Structure formats: structure tokens, C-alpha cells
Amino acid sequence: MVQPYTLTEVLPLAERLGVGTISIRPLDHGSLVPRDRALAYAIRSGVDVALSGMTTVGQVEENVSLTERALAMSDQQVAALQALVADLPSSGCRNCSLCRCPYELRIGFALPLFHYRERYGLGATDPRAPSNTSPSGEEMWQRNAERARVAVEHCDECGQCEPMCPYGVPIVEYVRRIAAET
């Protein structure tokens, strides 16, 4: 999903410089928000291209339909979608991939998902998920929660992730909170 700071910082700068923009993985396997909202938000955010990672003809057809609906949205519907996204919680993590956990915790995935789950109670598999072969958001969450339970045992002596974070996110604190969830 396009991050809110992208709308206010990155896209205006790219436009001033005449640089094209791409949203990569705006659907994120349906793990954070429903596919239709994620794709509509990416398409209506001002990026030039939204790469949604389609792997089947059915996904292509669904995304074409979703794109047509997104492009037909009224200004009020776009504003409501942007307000919904602006209201999403933020972990401070911008998923820049600069931090690395030697215990395979996907920090840039786990921190934002932790906040979405906490705020909205997300967890159940979205019945509109694109494929039965891809892990659901809940399965990905469980995998990362287990990694957090392993990593948290080593956080105090490891501490590699926080110095790598250019945004000062208290990663270890979040890892502890994720690991404490059952």
C-alpha cells in the first residue's frame, strides 16, 4: 500500500522533478486491507504505475475490474478512501528494508501488521484472497509472530536492528509486544 508520507513528500517531489513513480505490491497478499481498497488507493494516489503481482488469469481479470471501478470513483469516494488510509495506525516503520533480523523476522512486515491487527482486529483470512497457494495474511502473521518469539530471546544481546533504522523506530519494543501475542 502507498504509505501516507509518500503522498505528501515523495510524489510531489517526483512530479516536480519529472520522475515517474511505481507502487510495488500494493495488495501485499491481502494481508493488511482488502484487495479492492488497496488497489484503488494505489491507483488513485497519483503513482504512475501500480504493480500488483498477478500470477493467474483470474487475478488479471479481477484487477482489471477493480482498476475500472477505482478509476470511476467520485471525488468524494476518493476522499473517503484517503481519509480511511490516513486513519490507519503507524508503527513509524516505512518498510525501507535497512534493518535486518538475523532470526528471520520480517520487521517491515510485522510492525505495521501488528498495528493494523491491534487497531482493527485483523486476522481472519480474506475470502477474496487471490490464490489458495499464497499464504493468507493470518498465516504470514503467525509465521512472523513465531519468528518474533525466537528473535525476542536474542534482542538484548543482538540489538542490530535499531541502529540500522533511520527513523528511530523502537523495534525491540515492538518485537517484544508481537512475541507476547498468542
Buried (B, 14 or more C-beta within 10 A) or exposed (E): BBBBEBBEEBBEEBEEEEEEBEBEBBBBBBBBBBBBBBBBBBBBBBBEEBEBBBEEEEBEEBBEEBBEBBEEBEEEBBEEBBEEBEEBEBBBBBBEEEBEBEBEBBBBBBBBBBBBBBEEEBEEBBEEBBBEEBBBBBEBBBBBBBBBBEBBEBBEEBEEBBEBBEEEBBBBEBBBBBBEEE
